[in-house]
Amino acid sequence: MINIAEELKNIYRNDRVPLTASPAHIVLKLYFPDLDFTLSNDKIDGETFELNESLCHDNDLVFGSCEASQLKITIADIDVDLSGQTMIVTQTVNDTYTIPVGTFIVKSCKRKDDQWFREIIAYDNMKKFDVDVSDWYNGLFPTGDETYTLAQFRASLLAHFNIEEDTSNLPLPNDNMIVEKTIEPTQISGRTVMEACEEINGCFGRMGRNGKFKHIVLQPGYGLYPSETLYPADDLYPVDENDTSYVHESIIDETIGRPMYKEVKFEEYTVKEIDKLIIRAEEDDIGAIVGTGSNAYIIQGNFLVFGKTADELKGIASNILGNMAKRPYRPFKSEGIGLPYVEVGDSLEFATSEPVTGYVLQRTLTGIQALRDEYTAEGNEKREQNFGLNTEIINLKRRAAIIKKNVDEVS
């Protein structure tokens, strides 16, 4: 969630009659630094602003996802093709508060049927990763013997694209993991590499509203426990690990009161928490397994851990599971007042007759003066790949008279 003044949050929360007698005056500004000019409300066609953000658009959570945000807007009386230009977007509220919307690169600026209008379609800098980075990767390992920590490896990739990293969530649990050359790519996209980095830390990659690359770790749904990084602290309250009813208010980023939403639809079930993690190079590998539950998450084919021993994989998996476990949520879809300070990955609670709590996995923010938000969180009750992998593989290997003792040893 964007850190803004509580007074500004209340303006957005109540920006609807009869909650307020006078709606907020909102000015949307599109600043093009290379051209040094700004477009504002008088050059924007009505309420055509639309921002689409997604943490993960799959039916189930896919950790490591790095998805670009898309902005659409129609401008008027501008006879310039702005394609390729950097665009910094902000909102100014009541001539007092300014809130960042994001930094985008204009993909297209096509003239509409009426010659006075152009529709801008723009994406944030996550799109920069959609190019081949095999030269960069091979250049990091000129002899093949070089090693880096995961944090150094990721920082090098970001520097390759001249993108600054948001350090507020650092270090991540596996940032000290050693990265070696494990593949010989002739072509590999930057996004594939970055998704491998995020997956191995159990988080998601996003471009923040400030234009920096941001690591999103979902808030645990319950149970904050003592650990080297979390305890002691004044705002953490350890509880019994079996107490699934415990939800501390700090876990909820925003409560959506009844006057703030038009409609909320939600599933009858809660997405079960991930209680087991399997990490392996390929389907035939036993790899490493942590957790003893039945709702397993599988990390398979992540080239960053190729060649790791079973013991190394076990430690890596234990670190990852801390960012995946204890995160049940209710799938939902809602429509209501636009809250620009809410971000994907935030945890919302809707004050329905039966309170609904879920993560914002997708959102569409529309309008300028009449802001509207649609939030979506999809998810199956139980993951599909939740079979007892260790038992199944061992039995298969016995029948074939082959036992794979760890990922890099076959006897």
Protein Blocks (a to p, Z undefined) as FASTA:
>chain_A
ZZddfklmmmmmmnccfkbfbdcddddddddfknopacdfklcghjlbccdddfblcfbd
cehiacddddddddehiacdfehiacdddddehhlaccdfbdcddfbdcddfblkbccdd
dddfklmmmccfklmmmmmmmnopaccdfklmmmmmmmmnopacdfklpccfklmpccdd
fbdcfbdcfklmmmmmmmmnopacdddfkopacddddddfbhpaddfklpccfkbccddf
klmkbccfklpmbdcdfklpfbdcddfbdcdddfbdcddfblklnkiaedjbfbdcddeh
iaklgoiafklmmmmmmmmmmmmgopacddddddddddfkbcghiacdddbfbdcddddf
bdcdedjklccddddddddfbdfklccfklmmmmmmmmnopacfblkbcZZ
